[in-house]
Amino acid sequence: MDYIFAVGDIHGEIAAFEELLTHWNPDKERLLSVGDLIDRGTNPGAVIRKAMFLEAKYDAIFLRGNHENMLLDWLAAPSEKMMYYISQGGMETIESLLAYKNVAKITPEELARRVEDEAAAELVFIRKRPYYMEWGRFVFVHAGVDLELSDWKQTSEHDMVWIREPFQQGSNRTGKTFVVGHTPTESLNADGESAIWYSPDRSIIDIDGGAVFGGALHGVLLSQAGVEKTYSIHNNKEV
């Protein structure tokens, strides 16, 4: 397709995601998410299931974020990672994937087994998420890349979902424009607002409006000529 409709970090905010999708034209635009579908928000499980439907029906693209990796890390080491994952909004994801929500009296290992059993299809989807997509002059990736490398594609998977300042403040000599999430834009914009952030040379576009923190869920319509249109669903929730 000639257009991509890129979506920022959703973090379980299914209502904001559904509202943003009303601006997407599936006949002309390919949908792409920069990752972090889950954790913290109102219904991460519903977001995963919506993403699965959109991928199957429209060939939508859902990239991997650090929160998808946190879920998988917890499943691999339930006791070791339990407290950390809960501190990052993981319990919202766990409970939204289970039919029976009362999980207070079971061990982390038992809880992980229940998630693996009850949400097998959702976890297959999560485990298949790619780390980036290149589309002409644009690269879509959750957090960024290592700009010090001679080939940005050699960036570690860890950095692709976790990097911040070295990428945001680095010198981009790749010839690519990067569309990312991960860092809420209120921490990058001088006025502290949740608007879309552009690096000084406009070669990095951060579309994580911090929707789950009461900011905005951003959608950006792109062609190879650049940004064609932007949409913002303001998520005025109690945090």
Backbone as CSV, one residue per row, in Angstrom:
resi,resn,N_x,N_y,N_z,CA_x,CA_y,CA_z,C_x,C_y,C_z
1,MET,0.836,-1.207,0.000,0.000,0.000,0.000,0.867,1.253,0.000
2,ASP,0.292,2.346,-0.427,1.018,3.614,-0.513,1.011,4.388,0.793
3,TYR,0.206,3.943,1.753,0.089,4.659,3.027,0.178,3.674,4.189
4,ILE,0.787,4.150,5.272,0.778,3.409,6.534,0.145,4.292,7.601
5,PHE,-0.743,3.683,8.366,-1.375,4.341,9.507,-0.710,3.767,10.752
6,ALA,0.203,4.544,11.338,0.996,4.068,12.477,0.368,4.512,13.793
7,VAL,0.332,3.589,14.752,-0.317,3.812,16.046,0.715,3.722,17.159
8,GLY,0.620,4.633,18.108,1.530,4.649,19.253,1.189,3.594,20.294
9,ASP,1.854,3.655,21.433,1.730,2.661,22.502,0.295,2.636,23.053
10,ILE,-0.361,1.484,22.962,-1.759,1.363,23.361,-1.892,0.995,24.840
11,HIS,-1.049,0.119,25.327,-1.029,-0.281,26.743,-2.417,-0.628,27.281
12,GLY,-3.147,-1.461,26.562,-4.408,-1.961,27.086,-5.583,-1.028,26.991
13,GLU,-5.399,0.165,26.449,-6.500,1.132,26.375,-7.358,0.841,25.139
14,ILE,-8.203,-0.174,25.261,-8.976,-0.671,24.139,-9.951,0.372,23.603
15,ALA,-10.588,1.146,24.461,-11.567,2.135,23.987,-10.890,3.205,23.131
16,ALA,-9.733,3.689,23.566,-9.009,4.694,22.785,-8.553,4.107,21.455
17,PHE,-8.110,2.845,21.475,-7.680,2.186,20.243,-8.847,2.057,19.270
18,GLU,-9.994,1.606,19.760,-11.178,1.469,18.906,-11.573,2.820,18.309
19,GLU,-11.491,3.868,19.121,-11.842,5.195,18.610,-10.852,5.656,17.547
20,LEU,-9.562,5.408,17.779,-8.557,5.805,16.790,-8.765,5.067,15.469
21,LEU,-9.185,3.818,15.549,-9.380,3.021,14.333,-10.493,3.572,13.442
22,THR,-11.372,4.399,13.980,-12.412,4.997,13.131,-11.819,5.954,12.109
23,HIS,-10.567,6.385,12.310,-9.898,7.284,11.360,-9.062,6.525,10.325
24,TRP,-8.977,5.218,10.482,-8.154,4.389,9.598,-8.979,3.863,8.433
25,ASN,-8.439,3.974,7.225,-9.109,3.453,6.028,-8.397,2.170,5.581
26,PRO,-8.938,1.009,5.916,-8.232,-0.242,5.611,-8.102,-0.524,4.114
27,ASP,-8.916,0.133,3.283,-8.820,-0.079,1.837,-7.593,0.597,1.227
28,LYS,-7.087,1.624,1.893,-5.991,2.410,1.329,-4.752,2.464,2.204
29,GLU,-4.893,2.101,3.488,-3.813,2.298,4.454,-3.519,1.005,5.206
30,ARG,-2.249,0.695,5.360,-1.868,-0.477,6.155,-1.663,-0.050,7.600
31,LEU,-2.289,-0.737,8.500,-2.194,-0.412,9.920,-0.913,-0.986,10.507
32,LEU,-0.245,-0.193,11.345,0.983,-0.636,12.015,1.015,-0.076,13.425
33,SER,1.325,-0.945,14.374,1.521,-0.536,15.771,2.995,-0.635,16.125
34,VAL,3.506,0.362,16.838,4.926,0.355,17.214,5.194,-0.421,18.505
35,GLY,4.203,-1.188,18.984,4.439,-2.066,20.128,3.889,-1.541,21.440
36,ASP,4.030,-2.346,22.487,3.434,-2.095,23.797,1.912,-2.072,23.701
37,LEU,1.359,-3.194,23.259,-0.091,-3.368,23.262,-0.613,-3.551,24.673
38,ILE,0.239,-4.038,25.574,-0.238,-4.586,26.849,0.302,-3.813,28.060
39,ASP,-0.186,-4.282,29.245,0.230,-3.798,30.577,-0.373,-2.422,30.899
40,ARG,-0.698,-2.263,32.169,-1.128,-0.997,32.768,-2.577,-0.608,32.481
41,GLY,-3.061,-0.798,31.295,-4.346,-0.234,30.890,-5.550,-1.053,31.297
42,THR,-6.717,-0.671,30.748,-7.990,-1.210,31.203,-8.227,-2.657,30.776
43,ASN,-7.775,-3.042,29.561,-8.028,-4.408,29.110,-6.993,-4.832,28.066
44,PRO,-5.785,-5.155,28.508,-4.751,-5.579,27.566,-5.139,-6.796,26.740
45,GLY,-5.855,-7.737,27.348,-6.259,-8.926,26.614,-7.137,-8.584,25.423
46,ALA,-8.047,-7.629,25.595,-8.912,-7.204,24.492,-8.105,-6.571,23.373
47,VAL,-7.051,-5.836,23.732,-6.196,-5.232,22.704,-5.468,-6.316,21.910
48,ILE,-4.956,-7.339,22.603,-4.281,-8.433,21.894,-5.246,-9.116,20.933
49,ARG,-6.444,-9.400,21.413,-7.403,-10.108,20.556,-7.829,-9.239,19.371
50,LYS,-7.958,-7.942,19.580,-8.259,-7.044,18.464,-7.107,-7.038,17.466
51,ALA,-5.905,-7.015,17.957,-4.730,-7.036,17.081,-4.672,-8.334,16.281
52,MET,-4.981,-9.450,16.915,-4.993,-10.729,16.209,-6.001,-10.705,15.061
53,PHE,-7.171,-10.145,15.319,-8.202,-10.032,14.279,-7.731,-9.138,13.133
54,LEU,-7.134,-7.999,13.476,-6.695,-7.052,12.452,-5.552,-7.609,11.614
55,GLU,-4.670,-8.383,12.240,-3.600,-9.015,11.480,-4.172,-10.051,10.515
56,ALA,-5.100,-10.860,10.998,-5.666,-11.918,10.166,-6.489,-11.367,9.009
57,LYS,-7.259,-10.311,9.262,-8.174,-9.799,8.231,-7.531,-8.786,7.298
58,TYR,-6.649,-7.945,7.842,-6.130,-6.820,7.057,-4.613,-6.848,6.883
59,ASP,-3.952,-7.881,7.365,-2.488,-7.939,7.311,-1.854,-6.765,8.043
60,ALA,-2.509,-6.331,9.120,-1.945,-5.268,9.957,-0.660,-5.763,10.609
61,ILE,0.202,-4.819,10.949,1.514,-5.135,11.515,1.558,-4.664,12.969
62,PHE,1.943,-5.547,13.861,2.084,-5.208,15.273,3.495,-5.567,15.699
63,LEU,4.295,-4.539,15.944,5.684,-4.745,16.328,5.791,-5.108,17.803
64,ARG,6.944,-5.572,18.177,7.220,-5.967,19.557,7.715,-4.769,20.356
65,GLY,7.176,-4.644,21.563,7.651,-3.626,22.485,8.305,-4.251,23.706
66,ASN,8.868,-3.436,24.564,9.496,-3.978,25.775,8.487,-4.642,26.693
67,HIS,7.228,-4.204,26.656,6.240,-4.826,27.535,5.830,-6.208,27.043
68,GLU,5.812,-6.435,25.748,5.612,-7.792,25.254,6.741,-8.699,25.736
69,ASN,7.965,-8.186,25.696,9.094,-8.979,26.187,9.022,-9.202,27.688
70,MET,8.520,-8.233,28.432,8.384,-8.414,29.885,7.415,-9.538,30.214
71,LEU,6.320,-9.616,29.478,5.372,-10.713,29.683,6.051,-12.049,29.423
72,LEU,6.776,-12.151,28.330,7.454,-13.409,27.999,8.561,-13.732,29.001
73,ASP,9.254,-12.705,29.470,10.286,-12.922,30.501,9.661,-13.465,31.783
74,TRP,8.495,-12.924,32.169,7.825,-13.408,33.375,7.390,-14.861,33.205
75,LEU,6.846,-15.196,32.044,6.412,-16.574,31.811,7.586,-17.554,31.874
76,ALA,8.772,-17.094,31.481,9.959,-17.952,31.503,10.538,-18.109,32.903
77,ALA,10.310,-17.125,33.783,10.852,-17.173,35.151,9.836,-16.534,36.096
78,PRO,8.721,-17.217,36.356,7.598,-16.594,37.070,7.934,-16.030,38.448
79,SER,8.630,-16.811,39.290,8.924,-16.313,40.642,9.931,-15.178,40.612
80,GLU,10.957,-15.344,39.808,12.019,-14.340,39.736,11.506,-12.998,39.207
81,LYS,10.612,-13.038,38.239,10.187,-11.808,37.555,8.842,-11.270,38.043
82,MET,8.171,-11.950,38.965,6.807,-11.594,39.341,6.678,-10.169,39.854
83,MET,7.466,-9.797,40.840,7.315,-8.472,41.455,7.628,-7.359,40.454
84,TYR,8.659,-7.575,39.656,9.000,-6.560,38.660,7.884,-6.405,37.640
85,TYR,7.370,-7.532,37.154,6.326,-7.443,36.125,5.071,-6.784,36.673
86,ILE,4.690,-7.107,37.900,3.525,-6.465,38.511,3.754,-4.955,38.629
87,SER,4.978,-4.555,38.974,5.280,-3.118,39.124,5.181,-2.370,37.798
88,GLN,5.239,-3.095,36.688,5.158,-2.483,35.364,3.773,-2.642,34.731
89,GLY,2.787,-2.981,35.546,1.420,-3.109,35.040,1.076,-4.486,34.528
90,GLY,1.875,-5.481,34.906,1.667,-6.821,34.382,0.413,-7.518,34.872
91,MET,-0.028,-7.201,36.102,-1.209,-7.902,36.608,-2.450,-7.567,35.791
92,GLU,-2.518,-6.361,35.257,-3.646,-6.007,34.392,-3.688,-6.922,33.165
93,THR,-2.512,-7.232,32.638,-2.450,-8.135,31.490,-2.807,-9.557,31.902
94,ILE,-2.210,-10.036,32.977,-2.452,-11.406,33.433,-3.945,-11.633,33.664
95,GLU,-4.584,-10.742,34.416,-5.997,-10.936,34.745,-6.879,-10.851,33.506
96,SER,-6.493,-10.001,32.534,-7.313,-9.855,31.324,-7.192,-11.062,30.399
97,LEU,-6.215,-11.923,30.647,-6.039,-13.127,29.842,-6.681,-14.354,30.482
98,LEU,-7.210,-14.204,31.702,-7.767,-15.334,32.439,-9.273,-15.198,32.600
99,ALA,-9.964,-16.327,32.537,-11.414,-16.315,32.743,-11.749,-16.123,34.225
100,TYR,-10.964,-16.750,35.111,-11.193,-16.655,36.547,-10.124,-15.737,37.124
101,LYS,-10.549,-14.572,37.621,-9.605,-13.505,37.938,-8.939,-13.618,39.303
102,ASN,-9.497,-14.386,40.228,-8.965,-14.425,41.595,-7.666,-15.231,41.611
103,VAL,-6.552,-14.513,41.619,-5.254,-15.184,41.527,-4.399,-14.979,42.780
104,ALA,-5.009,-14.487,43.850,-4.228,-14.089,45.021,-3.559,-15.260,45.741
105,LYS,-4.129,-16.445,45.675,-3.646,-17.552,46.510,-2.876,-18.611,45.743
106,ILE,-2.445,-18.327,44.539,-1.677,-19.319,43.800,-0.255,-18.812,43.582
107,THR,0.649,-19.740,43.374,2.060,-19.366,43.212,2.280,-18.750,41.834
108,PRO,3.366,-17.998,41.677,3.676,-17.457,40.347,3.781,-18.536,39.273
109,GLU,4.343,-19.695,39.630,4.459,-20.781,38.656,3.089,-21.287,38.224
110,GLU,2.193,-21.453,39.175,0.830,-21.894,38.841,0.119,-20.846,37.995
111,LEU,0.322,-19.590,38.333,-0.301,-18.509,37.580,0.210,-18.489,36.139
112,ALA,1.505,-18.645,35.981,2.079,-18.665,34.635,1.533,-19.837,33.824
113,ARG,1.381,-20.992,34.468,0.826,-22.159,33.765,-0.605,-21.895,33.315
114,ARG,-1.368,-21.219,34.159,-2.748,-20.891,33.789,-2.780,-19.952,32.589
115,VAL,-1.906,-18.959,32.590,-1.859,-18.034,31.457,-1.463,-18.783,30.183
116,GLU,-0.458,-19.651,30.289,-0.029,-20.425,29.119,-1.173,-21.296,28.588
117,ASP,-1.967,-21.869,29.489,-3.060,-22.750,29.075,-4.244,-21.970,28.516
118,GLU,-4.669,-20.933,29.239,-5.892,-20.227,28.870,-5.688,-19.221,27.737
119,ALA,-4.479,-18.737,27.586,-4.218,-17.713,26.569,-3.198,-18.204,25.543
120,ALA,-3.294,-19.473,25.188,-2.302,-20.056,24.282,-2.253,-19.324,22.942
121,ALA,-3.409,-19.015,22.368,-3.434,-18.348,21.064,-2.852,-16.942,21.152
122,GLU,-3.194,-16.225,22.221,-2.671,-14.867,22.404,-1.156,-14.881,22.553
123,LEU,-0.633,-15.887,23.241,0.816,-15.962,23.443,1.547,-16.365,22.167
124,VAL,0.940,-17.195,21.342,1.528,-17.490,20.030,1.675,-16.185,19.252
125,PHE,0.638,-15.367,19.285,0.671,-14.063,18.604,1.791,-13.178,19.152
126,ILE,1.871,-13.064,20.469,2.900,-12.214,21.094,4.298,-12.699,20.712
127,ARG,4.512,-13.988,20.728,5.854,-14.535,20.458,6.275,-14.353,18.992
128,LYS,5.343,-14.090,18.121,5.668,-13.908,16.708,5.909,-12.446,16.319
129,ARG,5.843,-11.548,17.273,5.967,-10.126,16.920,7.366,-9.803,16.403
130,PRO,7.465,-9.104,15.261,8.770,-8.673,14.742,9.283,-7.447,15.481
131,TYR,10.567,-7.224,15.404,11.177,-6.094,16.112,11.134,-4.785,15.311
132,TYR,11.107,-4.868,14.019,11.055,-3.627,13.234,10.478,-3.912,11.862
133,MET,10.090,-2.839,11.172,9.716,-2.946,9.767,10.303,-1.772,9.012
134,GLU,10.933,-2.058,7.887,11.482,-1.030,7.009,10.513,-0.837,5.844
135,TRP,10.206,0.402,5.547,9.241,0.741,4.483,9.763,1.963,3.736
136,GLY,10.527,1.696,2.692,11.108,2.810,1.955,12.018,3.641,2.839
137,ARG,11.748,4.923,2.914,12.582,5.816,3.721,12.303,5.707,5.210
138,PHE,11.268,4.974,5.602,10.870,4.889,7.003,11.271,3.552,7.634
139,VAL,11.609,3.642,8.922,11.798,2.448,9.745,10.898,2.586,10.962
140,PHE,10.108,1.563,11.214,9.237,1.519,12.384,9.848,0.547,13.379
141,VAL,10.049,1.013,14.600,10.665,0.187,15.640,10.179,0.740,16.977
142,HIS,10.096,-0.113,17.999,9.478,0.340,19.242,10.241,1.483,19.906
143,ALA,11.510,1.268,20.215,12.271,2.260,20.981,13.271,3.033,20.132
144,GLY,13.946,2.345,19.220,14.964,3.005,18.407,16.049,2.032,18.015
145,VAL,17.158,2.577,17.536,18.294,1.750,17.102,19.588,2.377,17.614
146,ASP,20.671,1.629,17.472,21.996,2.114,17.857,22.584,2.883,16.681
147,LEU,22.580,4.193,16.775,23.050,5.044,15.675,24.564,5.048,15.536
148,GLU,25.273,4.445,16.492,26.729,4.362,16.402,27.192,3.218,15.500
149,LEU,26.305,2.296,15.206,26.659,1.163,14.365,26.726,1.572,12.895
150,SER,27.575,0.900,12.131,27.649,1.194,10.698,26.387,0.719,9.986
151,ASP,25.722,-0.277,10.556,24.463,-0.778,10.009,23.447,-0.847,11.138
152,TRP,22.460,0.034,11.102,21.483,0.094,12.195,20.750,-1.236,12.387
153,LYS,20.680,-2.066,11.340,19.984,-3.346,11.453,20.699,-4.308,12.392
154,GLN,21.956,-4.024,12.730,22.692,-4.856,13.672,22.404,-4.491,15.128
155,THR,21.535,-3.526,15.353,21.129,-3.169,16.715,20.601,-4.401,17.441
156,SER,20.969,-4.529,18.711,20.491,-5.675,19.492,18.973,-5.591,19.663
157,GLU,18.346,-6.749,19.825,16.908,-6.775,20.074,16.568,-6.023,21.359
158,HIS,17.448,-6.118,22.351,17.229,-5.384,23.602,17.133,-3.890,23.340
159,ASP,18.078,-3.344,22.579,18.051,-1.910,22.314,16.841,-1.505,21.474
160,MET,16.422,-2.358,20.586,15.273,-2.006,19.736,13.998,-1.774,20.536
161,VAL,13.923,-2.364,21.728,12.725,-2.140,22.542,12.990,-1.332,23.817
162,TRP,14.262,-0.998,24.091,14.573,-0.317,25.352,15.342,1.008,25.207
163,ILE,16.047,1.229,24.124,16.947,2.382,24.034,16.178,3.699,24.165
164,ARG,16.831,4.693,24.750,16.205,6.021,24.850,17.198,7.101,24.406
165,GLU,17.890,7.727,25.369,18.685,8.936,25.080,19.739,8.766,23.989
166,PRO,20.522,7.685,23.963,21.538,7.600,22.907,20.939,7.669,21.505
167,PHE,19.736,7.168,21.372,19.040,7.244,20.087,18.404,8.610,19.877
168,GLN,17.654,9.071,20.866,16.927,10.335,20.722,17.862,11.526,20.567
169,GLN,19.022,11.456,21.196,19.962,12.580,21.159,21.141,12.332,20.215
170,GLY,21.140,11.186,19.544,22.255,10.838,18.669,22.168,11.509,17.310
171,SER,23.184,11.276,16.513,23.239,11.830,15.155,22.786,10.749,14.170
172,ASN,21.691,11.013,13.496,21.112,10.037,12.584,21.684,10.232,11.179
173,ARG,22.615,9.370,10.815,23.235,9.435,9.492,22.809,8.249,8.620
174,THR,21.706,7.620,8.966,21.270,6.413,8.273,20.533,6.706,6.972
175,GLY,20.045,7.919,6.811,19.197,8.234,5.662,17.753,7.800,5.863
176,LYS,17.447,7.262,7.041,16.095,6.793,7.349,15.400,7.737,8.322
177,THR,14.087,7.769,8.240,13.266,8.434,9.246,12.654,7.348,10.120
178,PHE,12.868,7.459,11.426,12.419,6.436,12.372,11.113,6.870,13.034
179,VAL,10.153,5.965,13.043,8.885,6.187,13.736,8.862,5.231,14.916
180,VAL,8.782,5.786,16.129,8.970,5.009,17.350,7.908,5.337,18.391
181,GLY,7.909,4.550,19.456,7.104,4.812,20.641,8.022,4.775,21.855
182,HIS,7.578,4.029,22.897,8.392,3.711,24.074,8.558,4.858,25.062
183,THR,9.020,6.008,24.608,9.218,7.139,25.520,8.030,8.086,25.404
184,PRO,7.225,8.246,26.477,6.110,9.191,26.390,6.599,10.582,26.002
185,THR,5.917,11.174,25.041,6.413,12.419,24.454,6.403,13.596,25.419
186,GLU,5.634,13.518,26.494,5.647,14.633,27.454,7.028,14.812,28.074
187,SER,7.830,13.740,28.089,9.187,13.855,28.636,10.177,14.377,27.596
188,LEU,9.757,14.483,26.348,10.626,14.974,25.280,10.240,16.380,24.820
189,ASN,8.962,16.685,24.868,8.515,18.015,24.445,8.853,19.064,25.498
190,ALA,9.388,20.185,25.068,9.819,21.235,25.995,8.669,21.750,26.856
191,ASP,7.450,21.718,26.298,6.297,22.219,27.056,5.625,21.143,27.900
192,GLY,6.176,19.924,27.890,5.625,18.853,28.701,4.303,18.299,28.203
193,GLU,3.930,18.656,26.987,2.668,18.177,26.433,2.850,16.801,25.792
194,SER,1.735,16.116,25.547,1.781,14.761,25.008,1.694,14.720,23.478
195,ALA,1.915,15.849,22.832,1.870,15.898,21.373,2.983,15.046,20.765
196,ILE,2.815,14.668,19.499,3.847,13.937,18.765,5.152,14.723,18.812
197,TRP,6.265,14.006,19.047,7.586,14.663,19.151,8.407,14.378,17.904
198,TYR,9.050,15.417,17.403,9.978,15.297,16.279,11.369,15.706,16.751
199,SER,12.366,14.929,16.377,13.744,15.321,16.683,14.064,16.608,15.929
200,PRO,15.107,17.343,16.336,15.412,18.623,15.689,15.552,18.535,14.173
201,ASP,16.102,17.427,13.667,16.233,17.289,12.212,15.036,16.549,11.604
202,ARG,14.045,16.244,12.430,12.791,15.589,12.020,13.015,14.194,11.437
203,SER,14.144,13.575,11.802,14.399,12.214,11.330,13.939,11.164,12.330
204,ILE,13.423,11.577,13.485,12.817,10.682,14.468,11.445,11.250,14.823
205,ILE,10.443,10.400,14.764,9.074,10.788,15.118,8.614,9.860,16.231
206,ASP,8.393,10.404,17.416,7.935,9.612,18.555,6.428,9.817,18.686
207,ILE,5.672,8.696,18.615,4.216,8.785,18.649,3.611,8.159,19.906
208,ASP,4.423,7.991,20.960,3.889,7.503,22.237,3.381,8.688,23.043
209,GLY,2.091,8.948,22.953,1.503,10.078,23.672,1.167,9.786,25.116
210,GLY,1.604,8.626,25.641,1.325,8.313,27.040,-0.157,8.180,27.333
211,ALA,-0.892,7.526,26.428,-2.342,7.413,26.589,-2.723,6.779,27.917
212,VAL,-1.984,5.753,28.345,-2.334,5.047,29.570,-2.114,5.907,30.808
213,PHE,-1.347,6.990,30.673,-1.095,7.908,31.785,-1.988,9.151,31.711
214,GLY,-3.013,9.111,30.862,-3.896,10.259,30.730,-3.500,11.200,29.615
215,GLY,-2.595,10.761,28.745,-2.177,11.573,27.601,-3.031,11.283,26.386
216,ALA,-2.389,10.946,25.274,-3.124,10.736,24.032,-2.598,9.512,23.300
217,LEU,-3.515,8.841,22.607,-3.128,7.775,21.693,-3.042,8.389,20.301
218,HIS,-1.854,8.367,19.729,-1.624,9.024,18.445,-1.688,8.044,17.285
219,GLY,-2.206,8.544,16.168,-2.144,7.846,14.898,-1.544,8.782,13.872
220,VAL,-0.642,8.263,13.053,0.039,9.083,12.046,-0.117,8.416,10.685
221,LEU,-0.665,9.146,9.732,-0.787,8.651,8.367,0.442,9.086,7.582
222,LEU,1.150,8.103,7.031,2.412,8.364,6.347,2.367,7.889,4.907
223,SER,3.008,8.661,4.030,3.347,8.207,2.688,4.855,8.369,2.557
224,GLN,5.420,7.965,1.437,6.860,8.138,1.267,7.245,9.613,1.199
225,ALA,6.272,10.477,0.999,6.544,11.920,1.005,6.663,12.473,2.418
226,GLY,6.142,11.740,3.414,6.218,12.204,4.794,4.897,12.044,5.518
227,VAL,4.735,12.821,6.580,3.512,12.775,7.383,2.384,13.461,6.613
228,GLU,1.310,12.719,6.376,0.168,13.268,5.651,-0.886,13.833,6.605
229,LYS,-1.076,13.157,7.748,-2.117,13.583,8.684,-1.851,12.935,10.032
230,THR,-2.286,13.579,11.081,-2.158,13.007,12.416,-3.506,13.024,13.129
231,TYR,-3.670,12.068,14.017,-4.912,11.953,14.810,-4.494,11.711,16.261
232,SER,-5.259,12.259,17.183,-4.954,12.079,18.605,-6.243,11.847,19.380
233,ILE,-6.291,10.734,20.085,-7.417,10.432,20.961,-6.966,10.719,22.383
234,HIS,-7.517,11.748,22.971,-7.102,12.131,24.320,-7.798,11.221,25.336
235,ASN,-7.015,10.674,26.213,-7.460,9.643,27.135,-7.471,10.214,28.545
236,ASN,-8.448,11.040,28.828,-8.472,11.767,30.098,-8.989,10.847,31.201
237,LYS,-8.102,10.020,31.712,-8.468,9.039,32.739,-7.788,9.394,34.054
238,GLU,-8.333,8.854,35.126,-7.687,9.023,36.429,-6.484,8.114,36.495
239,VAL,-5.322,8.662,36.865,-4.102,7.854,36.978,-3.498,8.018,38.359
